[in-house]
């Protein structure tokens, strides 16, 4: 009886193990993950990727299930070791490596010269958002009551693509550089090119999740010092026009009106009398 019980128990364990393995193998699928750290804009090679079993019920959207589909693809973001490689993190097929693969569709990359002050002491790193401030002269000539100097935010929430020749977004240590590359729309590129030619630029670091625009009218010397705007000088009353000279009236000799003529009849006699 003991031998039969042990044999039946062994058979039950084997059957249960096979059933569990069948259930587990049916609920997993192969997913491509990064075998090494992949930097932004890097071309993916076979030695950077490996396939692992991933639960089918929790697979991330856009997961790559065939490592051959990743050949010659370029990463749009940094991918850490062991992280699943998603389609959203890759540039379109056929894209060349480098910074051009990182620029979003419809956007442009433009570089501006900065220093330790203009570049926010090196805290404007790839992946951060900045506002662009320009200090310039308003249109019109300088007057005694108005200074044309103005400082105004011209572009807001601009993505920093790279600082100098580095585009890695994993670093948090500030880095002072002499050039910053920004991602802009074509209209913003034109504004930025005009702004740096008419005045001096400054970068303003902003909160990563703050989308609200800064509705400002710009700062001038008057608003900076808090001086009241001088009232316009009162207009002096115009002097009254001189009275016109009297025109001499020429005297005309008057002719007395003719008198009244009365005709008188006495019998057969008829006569007239002038009064």
Secondary structure, 3 states (H helix, E strand, C coil): CHHHHHHHHHHHHHHHHHHHHHHHHHCEEEEEEECCCECCCCECCHHHEEEEEEEHHHCCCCECCCHHHHCCCEECCCECCCCECEHHHECCCCCCCCHHHCCCCCEEEEEEECCCCCCHHHCCCCCCEEEEEEEEECCCCCCCCCCCEEEEEEEEEEEEEEECCECCCCCCCCCCCCEEEEEEEHHHHHHHHHHHHHCEEEEEECCCCCCCCCCCCCEEHHHHHCCCCCCCCCCCCCCCCCCCCCCCCCCCCCCCCCCCEEEEEECCEEEEEEC
